[in-house]
Amino acid sequence: MEKRDRFKKVYIEISNICNLNCPFCIKTNRDKKALSVDEFKIILDKVKPFTKYLYFHVLGEPLLHKDINELINIASKDFYINITTNGYLINNIKTKNIRQINISLHSYNDIYNKSLEEYLDDLYNYAINNNKNTYINFRLWANTKYADEIINYFNNKFNINIIKGINNKLDNNIYLNFSNEFVWPDNADKSLDIEGICYALTDHIAILSDGTITACCLDASGKINFGNIFDTDISEVLDNKLFKEMLDGFKEGKRIHPLCKKCNFLETKIKN
């Protein structure tokens, strides 16, 4: 691939529709929307000069999209594809063209009429059958309800001794990463006034399913709006006044936008 490194990655929300209703996830007033194949191709053409890595992630469950395998195969011709999923629909994947799949194990809940063993069996089988082509990254909040049961399951399956709270290699290209629970900035205490650096705009941007171009995957409501991808080019975004102000602020350890001042994601990650 030619050099396309303005952004380390671009998040694309191929759909904001989910098969679960997790209590920790943000609820928005946005209309439910899934990108069409044609809309997806427009986005690919516009971001291609600026990155080689796409992440199917913001809100929604990407594996619920009816054209998920077609979208992966189309995009993988020019990009490295990374997906974040709750794992319930792992068997919907029929293609090998995925660089990395991140599976949020803390999404599991027995209210969804699937036992923990059935859920983990599906994920384990997918992992061991696909780890030659794809990095499998299991993610788990250390204090989640089923954490100990999940750890015991993987200990038995991979014949290892997982250390809780650190990142563990389970097998070739298969990992279990622990982190602390974060709060979506939209749900955070309004009195928070967090300062400090952020990698948004330097490292990445995000595109919502309605086309809104925003700073990162934590702006699920599109409050930081740099335009719409269907009528705005990325080069225009880079010259956007708000974009420049936010980027300059991050470089100086300042957070300009009110949403950023309520975001504790980076602080949560630093603690690990």
C-alpha positions as CSV (number, residue, x, y, z in Angstrom):
1,M,0.0,0.0,0.0
2,E,1.1,3.5,-0.7
3,K,1.9,5.9,2.2
4,R,-1.4,7.1,3.7
5,D,-0.5,8.0,7.3
6,R,-2.2,11.3,8.2
7,F,-4.3,9.2,10.6
8,K,-3.3,6.0,12.2
9,K,-6.9,4.9,11.9
10,V,-10.4,6.1,11.0
11,Y,-13.4,4.8,12.9
12,I,-16.4,4.1,10.7
13,E,-19.7,3.4,12.4
14,I,-21.3,1.2,9.8
15,S,-24.5,1.0,11.9
16,N,-25.7,2.5,15.2
17,I,-28.1,-0.4,15.7
18,C,-27.3,-2.9,18.3
19,N,-28.5,-6.4,19.3
20,L,-28.0,-5.6,23.0
21,N,-29.0,-2.9,25.5
22,C,-26.0,-2.8,27.9
23,P,-26.5,-0.5,30.9
24,F,-23.0,1.1,30.5
25,C,-23.5,2.1,26.9
26,I,-24.6,5.6,25.9
27,K,-28.1,6.2,24.6
28,T,-28.5,8.8,21.9
29,N,-31.4,10.5,20.1
30,R,-30.0,9.8,16.7
31,D,-32.1,8.0,14.1
32,K,-31.2,4.3,13.6
33,K,-29.1,4.0,10.5
34,A,-27.0,1.4,8.7
35,L,-24.7,2.5,5.9
36,S,-25.6,1.2,2.4
37,V,-22.9,-0.5,0.4
38,D,-22.9,2.6,-1.9
39,E,-22.6,5.0,1.0
40,F,-19.8,2.9,2.4
41,K,-17.9,3.1,-0.9
42,I,-18.1,6.9,-0.9
43,I,-16.6,7.0,2.6
44,L,-13.8,4.6,1.5
45,D,-12.9,6.8,-1.4
46,K,-12.8,9.9,0.8
47,V,-10.6,8.5,3.6
48,K,-8.3,6.4,1.4
49,P,-5.7,9.2,1.0
50,F,-5.4,9.7,4.7
51,T,-5.2,6.2,6.4
52,K,-4.6,2.5,5.8
53,Y,-6.6,1.3,8.9
54,L,-10.3,1.3,9.4
55,Y,-12.1,0.4,12.6
56,F,-15.7,-0.6,12.4
57,H,-16.7,1.0,15.8
58,V,-18.5,3.8,17.6
59,L,-22.1,2.8,18.5
60,G,-24.0,-0.3,17.3
61,E,-23.0,-3.9,16.7
62,P,-21.1,-4.1,13.3
63,L,-21.8,-7.9,13.0
64,L,-25.5,-7.1,12.9
65,H,-25.2,-5.3,9.6
66,K,-26.8,-7.4,6.8
67,D,-23.9,-6.7,4.4
68,I,-21.0,-7.1,7.0
69,N,-19.0,-9.6,5.0
70,E,-19.4,-7.6,1.8
71,L,-18.3,-4.4,3.5
72,I,-15.2,-6.2,5.0
73,N,-14.2,-7.7,1.6
74,I,-14.7,-4.4,-0.3
75,A,-12.7,-2.4,2.3
76,S,-9.9,-5.0,2.7
77,K,-8.8,-4.4,-0.9
78,D,-7.3,-1.0,0.2
79,F,-7.4,-1.0,4.0
80,Y,-6.6,-3.1,7.1
81,I,-9.9,-3.9,8.8
82,N,-10.4,-3.9,12.5
83,I,-13.7,-4.6,14.2
84,T,-15.0,-4.1,17.7
85,T,-17.9,-6.4,18.7
86,N,-19.8,-7.7,21.7
87,G,-19.3,-11.2,20.3
88,Y,-22.8,-12.5,20.3
89,L,-22.9,-12.6,16.5
90,I,-19.4,-13.9,15.9
91,N,-20.7,-16.7,13.6
92,N,-22.0,-14.0,11.2
93,I,-18.4,-13.5,10.0
94,K,-17.7,-15.6,6.9
95,T,-14.6,-13.8,5.6
96,K,-10.9,-14.0,6.6
97,N,-10.2,-10.4,5.5
98,I,-10.0,-9.0,9.1
99,R,-6.7,-7.7,10.6
100,Q,-8.0,-7.6,14.2
101,I,-11.2,-8.2,16.0
102,N,-11.8,-6.8,19.5
103,I,-14.4,-8.6,21.5
104,S,-15.9,-6.8,24.5
105,L,-16.5,-9.7,27.0
106,H,-18.0,-7.3,29.6
107,S,-21.0,-7.1,27.2
108,Y,-22.1,-10.6,28.3
109,N,-25.4,-10.7,30.3
110,D,-27.5,-13.8,31.0
111,I,-30.7,-11.8,30.2
112,Y,-30.0,-12.4,26.5
113,N,-31.0,-16.1,26.7
114,K,-27.5,-17.5,26.1
115,S,-25.4,-19.1,28.7
116,L,-21.9,-17.8,29.5
117,E,-20.5,-21.2,28.4
118,E,-22.3,-21.1,25.0
119,Y,-21.2,-17.5,24.5
120,L,-17.5,-18.3,25.3
121,D,-17.6,-21.5,23.3
122,D,-18.6,-19.6,20.1
123,L,-15.8,-17.1,20.7
124,Y,-13.2,-19.7,21.5
125,N,-14.0,-21.7,18.4
126,Y,-13.8,-18.6,16.3
127,A,-10.5,-17.6,17.8
128,I,-8.7,-20.9,17.3
129,N,-10.0,-21.3,13.8
130,N,-9.1,-17.8,12.7
131,N,-5.9,-16.7,14.6
132,K,-3.7,-17.5,11.6
133,N,-5.2,-14.6,9.7
134,T,-6.6,-12.3,12.4
135,Y,-5.5,-11.0,15.8
136,I,-8.1,-11.9,18.4
137,N,-8.2,-9.4,21.2
138,F,-10.6,-10.3,24.1
139,R,-11.3,-7.2,26.3
140,L,-12.6,-7.5,29.8
141,W,-13.3,-5.0,32.5
142,A,-11.6,-6.4,35.6
143,N,-14.6,-5.7,37.9
144,T,-17.3,-7.0,35.6
145,K,-19.8,-9.5,37.1
146,Y,-18.6,-12.5,35.2
147,A,-14.9,-11.7,35.2
148,D,-13.7,-14.6,37.3
149,E,-15.8,-17.1,35.4
150,I,-14.5,-15.9,32.1
151,I,-10.9,-16.1,33.4
152,N,-11.4,-19.6,34.6
153,Y,-12.9,-20.6,31.2
154,F,-9.9,-19.3,29.3
155,N,-7.5,-20.8,31.9
156,N,-8.9,-24.2,31.2
157,K,-9.2,-23.8,27.4
158,F,-5.7,-22.5,26.9
159,N,-4.1,-24.3,29.8
160,I,-2.5,-21.2,31.2
161,N,-2.7,-19.1,34.4
162,I,-4.2,-15.7,33.6
163,I,-3.1,-12.8,35.8
164,K,-6.0,-10.5,36.4
165,G,-5.4,-6.9,35.7
166,I,-2.6,-7.2,33.1
167,N,-2.6,-8.2,29.4
168,N,-2.2,-11.9,28.8
169,K,-1.3,-13.8,25.7
170,L,-3.5,-16.9,25.4
171,D,-2.2,-18.4,22.2
172,N,-0.7,-17.3,18.9
173,N,-2.4,-14.0,18.0
174,I,-5.0,-14.5,20.8
175,Y,-4.9,-12.1,23.8
176,L,-7.0,-11.2,26.8
177,N,-6.6,-7.5,27.8
178,F,-7.9,-6.0,31.0
179,S,-9.0,-2.4,31.5
180,N,-10.9,-0.2,33.9
181,E,-14.5,0.7,33.1
182,F,-14.8,4.2,31.6
183,V,-17.8,6.5,31.4
184,W,-19.0,7.9,28.1
185,P,-18.4,11.6,28.2
186,D,-22.0,12.3,27.4
187,N,-22.9,10.4,30.6
188,A,-20.2,12.0,32.8
189,D,-20.6,14.4,35.6
190,K,-21.2,17.9,34.2
191,S,-18.9,19.4,36.7
192,L,-15.9,17.5,35.4
193,D,-13.3,19.8,33.9
194,I,-10.5,17.4,32.7
195,E,-7.4,18.8,31.0
196,G,-4.6,17.0,29.3
197,I,-3.5,15.6,26.0
198,C,-5.7,13.5,23.7
199,Y,-4.7,11.5,20.6
200,A,-7.9,12.4,18.6
201,L,-7.3,14.4,15.5
202,T,-3.6,13.5,15.5
203,D,-4.1,9.8,15.6
204,H,-7.7,9.4,14.4
205,I,-11.1,10.7,13.5
206,A,-14.5,9.1,13.4
207,I,-17.4,9.0,10.9
208,L,-20.9,8.2,12.2
209,S,-23.5,6.2,10.2
210,D,-25.3,9.4,9.2
211,G,-22.1,10.8,7.8
212,T,-21.2,13.1,10.6
213,I,-17.4,13.6,10.9
214,T,-16.3,13.8,14.5
215,A,-13.1,13.6,16.6
216,C,-13.3,10.1,18.0
217,C,-15.2,7.0,18.8
218,L,-16.5,8.4,22.1
219,D,-18.6,11.2,20.5
220,A,-21.5,8.9,19.7
221,S,-23.9,11.8,19.6
222,G,-21.9,13.8,17.0
223,K,-21.6,16.8,19.2
224,I,-18.1,17.6,17.7
225,N,-19.2,18.1,14.1
226,F,-16.7,18.9,11.4
227,G,-19.2,18.4,8.6
228,N,-20.7,15.5,6.8
229,I,-18.6,13.0,4.8
230,F,-21.2,12.9,2.0
231,D,-20.7,16.6,1.2
232,T,-17.3,17.4,2.8
233,D,-13.8,16.2,1.9
234,I,-11.3,15.2,4.6
235,S,-9.0,18.0,3.3
236,E,-11.7,20.5,4.3
237,V,-11.9,19.0,7.7
238,L,-8.2,19.4,8.3
239,D,-8.7,23.1,7.5
240,N,-11.8,23.4,9.7
241,K,-11.5,26.2,12.4
242,L,-12.7,24.0,15.3
243,F,-10.5,21.1,14.2
244,K,-7.4,23.3,14.3
245,E,-8.3,24.8,17.6
246,M,-8.9,21.4,19.2
247,L,-5.7,20.0,17.7
248,D,-3.6,22.9,18.9
249,G,-5.2,22.6,22.3
250,F,-4.4,18.9,22.6
251,K,-0.8,19.6,21.7
252,E,-0.6,22.1,24.6
253,G,-2.4,19.8,27.0
254,K,-5.7,21.7,26.8
255,R,-9.1,20.4,26.0
256,I,-11.1,23.0,24.0
257,H,-14.5,21.3,23.4
258,P,-16.9,20.8,26.4
259,L,-17.3,17.1,25.5
260,C,-13.6,16.5,25.8
261,K,-13.5,18.1,29.2
262,K,-15.8,15.4,30.5
263,C,-13.9,12.5,28.9
264,N,-11.9,10.2,31.3
265,F,-11.0,7.5,28.8
266,L,-7.3,8.3,28.4
267,E,-6.9,8.7,32.2
268,T,-8.6,5.3,32.6
269,K,-6.2,3.7,30.2
270,I,-3.1,5.3,31.8
271,K,-4.0,3.7,35.1
272,N,-3.6,0.2,33.7
